[in-house]
Amino acid sequence: MQNKSVLINKDNFKTFKNNACSQAGKIKNKISRLASYAMPYPMDIEMEITHRCNLSCRFCFQREESIKANNQPRKVPYGELDVSIIEKVLRETSEVKSDLYMHGGEPLMHQEWNDVAKVFEKYPRRLRLSTNGLLLEKRMESILRISKNLVIVFSLHGFKGSFDTYSRKGMYDQSNRNLKLILSLKKKGVYRGLVTINCVLNEQVIPNLFNFTKYCERIGVDQLIISYPWYISDHTRRKMDMYYESHFSWLNSKSKLENNKPSWYNYSFHLDPSVTNTLCNQIDKIESTKRKLPIRFHPDLKKNEIYGHISGKNRVTRRKQYCMNITKQMFILPNGNVSACKVFNEFYAGNIYKQSLIDIWKGERMNNIRKIMNNSFNDGSWPVGVCSKCNLLSGNQL
């Protein structure tokens, strides 16, 4: 394949990057005038560098891909982004320094992880690394070398009972031990980055959620993110099927054909709505207790929105006219495909193995996707239920 590379120039980028949040209203106005509007360069780039994973979390929407990748021989680079492509992305954004978010699968399972870390040494920038921590001790030397600009987003979905039930039985102690290890190195100044815990709500952790927040505060994490599982009902999936066929069949998504079903069918895990009262009581207890630990809920729901959210109600929690994420973020999959949407890879905009990052970002295909999506959000034709659990959509100010 041709590995085309174009270095992105930094002119005007810092102004956009530094003022993006305060300029949300201005961006909205620009989208209202031009539905295909995007920032000059992606402010944030997410890279799923491998499908392989050493857990099998029940609520993970990539679980099937991970199982498929895990069944491949170790020497077969199935479902892994090549190190040269990771370097290409960093090189092409070396002047503007787009923020990077790296995940999987389990990114520390990438067979060339040490070389991946060397790329980040060569092109330092802010990096968020999502990991379950099981390989953290084994990869510690490379982690420490890049830790100055690193935020480890540590997946820990409650105490031992939650881990055994929803992730993998018998691995909690190793994960928790490695969490404490990185925190001890942080306290000594050896690890120079930050540590965030991401906890996906489940029926084991909900009755103990307040105690879990106290535990996270006690061991010294920098932030706790509590995420609602993303559930898309059968009715909403079928609506999305029809919408995609009528508006985006021209994309001819390879991903959709290979998987035999669209990616929105992967969001089947959901909480029993009967846990709503218990969850609300735990949230009340958390909010009424003085603490130093920053806690964020994804998405940030009001109490009267929780039941409908976990029941799969077909509405965006707060009415949105546009999706800001397609104006400022890029999502790269292990096969090099670039998707306009973080979670639905059917919105294929190009391939980073064959094209430069900026050619994809400013390309006709990406612009057409933005135009159709934003026009559909604005006129109400988009099946909003399929996006109603998206913390990116709920978190933007549009």
Buried (B, 14 or more C-beta within 10 A) or exposed (E): EEBBBEBBEBEEBEEBBEEBEEBBEEBBEBBBEEBBBBBBBBBBBBBBBBBBBBBEBBBBBBBBBBEBBBEBEEEEBBBBBBBBBBBBBBBBBBBBBBBBBBBBBBBBBBBBBEBBBBBBEEBBBBBBBBBBBBBBEEBBEBBBBBBEBBBBBBBBBBBBEBBBBBBBEEBBEBBBEBBEBBBEBBEEEEBEBBBBBBBBBBBBBBBBBBBBBBBBBEBEBBBBBBBBBBBBBEEBBEBBBEBBEEBBEEBEBBBBEEBEEBBBBBBBBBBEBEBBEEBBBBBEEBEEEEEEBEBBBBBBBEEEBBBBBBBBBBEBBEEBBBBBBBBBBBBBBBBBBBBBBBBBBBBBBBBBBEBBBBBBBEBEBBBBBBBBBBBBBBEEEBBBBBBBBBBBBBEBEB
